[in-house]
């Protein structure tokens, strides 16, 4: 698939930047699209967690009532922000759909964040309502008075569990309601589960007594989601994703998998957290859009429990990241699961190791589709397909999307030449929330988004993502990409994970490798020798440090920036 300019990748079904094409979604409402899906698949299971199921009809009704509360019993108006700080629980889709139905804006926040991280995103977004987990209250009580939060909605993880699981969970709880006093004394209002009156704690049954709104906002806001990003490169920025951005990406994903799309009612494993854009679009919005049954995994770090939960279902769809695929491939109980129904596997969030991809396909019989995307693009930009196998390349630009490779001066480079990846399409964000300068730095002429990633386009428009510009290591004047080193090292049978960074020296940098090994006898010399067998001399690490863990993002992506900062200290 080629365009007139051979170095520009444009999907063959795309007219590029021709906004007159009737197929390109130019306006829409997520509320209407998801409500239509809820009616269409009313009696199918939408999500399940720890044995508790909620149908599309029940989800529609519960989110209607939550939206009604937001519209009637709070001071919020359409366009106001509502923060959701929850793991993968049934409460999440109820809250998120309720916010969208009320014409308000979702702000996703990681429930594992520290007080400082949570405070930054709550203050920056100006959220007025926070829906959070009971366990976060000790942290929240220290920062809530510094934010614009007017009401706090508190839920327990087990509130939607079936009775036996709920009892077991409540017996193991360590958080006390006394820990909410900081909220009450600061004048904020805490809610048990979804609703309460005044400062009395009530149970969620009050939600069922509410009637749905008689009408929805006549003029829904353009903005649908503020998704924070940039944690790997500095202070988090809120990417503003409109309803149009998200709807476009839903249809782009649908186009990618249309020949291999499982039927409604198929089971998808929801392992990645909804508060990450990859899972938000694919496992939340797209799963509802297609009528799938999402099996929610609240804590994917507990691999044994996760595998046990997956074993209760015949999984059709699995979305993961490279590290997760690798861990599961080595898990003896996972290896015994029934993969006969598995027809769609996707990888994103970080580069997919070739060796991991091959091992997964051998084990499950299903090849992984790798996607390239960014939070600022809702997120999908390019993807592989089941029709073409490209081990070292992602694939081509998704529908209605243009990709170019440019040099430092912004000039397009010839095919096969490295440069910065820039993107244009209907999924590209509106900008960064309240950060006009940062927006101008990446959203430039004619709507092109400058990603900060280094890539190559071949003559057929296939994209290879090399690395992040800021992660580039300069050794004796040569460019060294950490991902290349990490991919080679991951092939060592005793190495579970690895991360490479540059360490400053008088001239340029040297490569330092951080390794997590399953073999306590593995030595630094052995690792360096293994690197010499597959890497050019200047790419071979000069130092190797063994660790039991590495700093990670909320989907398990290793944070090289944090490693560099640790070394500087």
Secondary structure, DSSP 4 states (H G I P E B T S, - for coil): ---SSTT-EE-TT--TT-TT-TTS--S--HHHHHHHHHHHTTTSEEEEETTEEEEHHHHHHHHHHHHHHHHHSSS--TT-EEEEE--SSHHHHHHHHHHHHTT-EEEE--TT--HHHHHHHHHHHT-SEEEEEGGGHHHHTTTGGGS---EEEEE-GGGGS-HHHHHHHHHH----GGGGHHHHHTT-EEEETT--BTTB---THHHHHSPPPSS--SS--SEEEEEEE-TTTSS-EEEEEEHHHHHHHHHHHHHHHGGGPPPTT-EEEE-S-TTSHHHIIIIIIIHHHHT-EEEE-S-TT-HHHHHHHHTTS-EEEEEE-HHHHHHHHH-TTGGGS--TT--EEEE-SSPPPHHHHHHHHHHHS-PEEEEEEEGGGTEEEEE-BTTB--TT--BEEPTT-EEEEE-TTS-B--TT--EEEEEESTTS-SEETT-HHHHHHHB-GGG-EEEEEEEEE-TT--EEEEEEGGG-EEETTEEE-HHHHHHHHTTSTTEEEEEEEEEE-SSSEEEEEEEEES-TT--HHHHHHHHHTTS-GGGS-SEEEE-S---B-TTS-B-HHHHHHHHH-
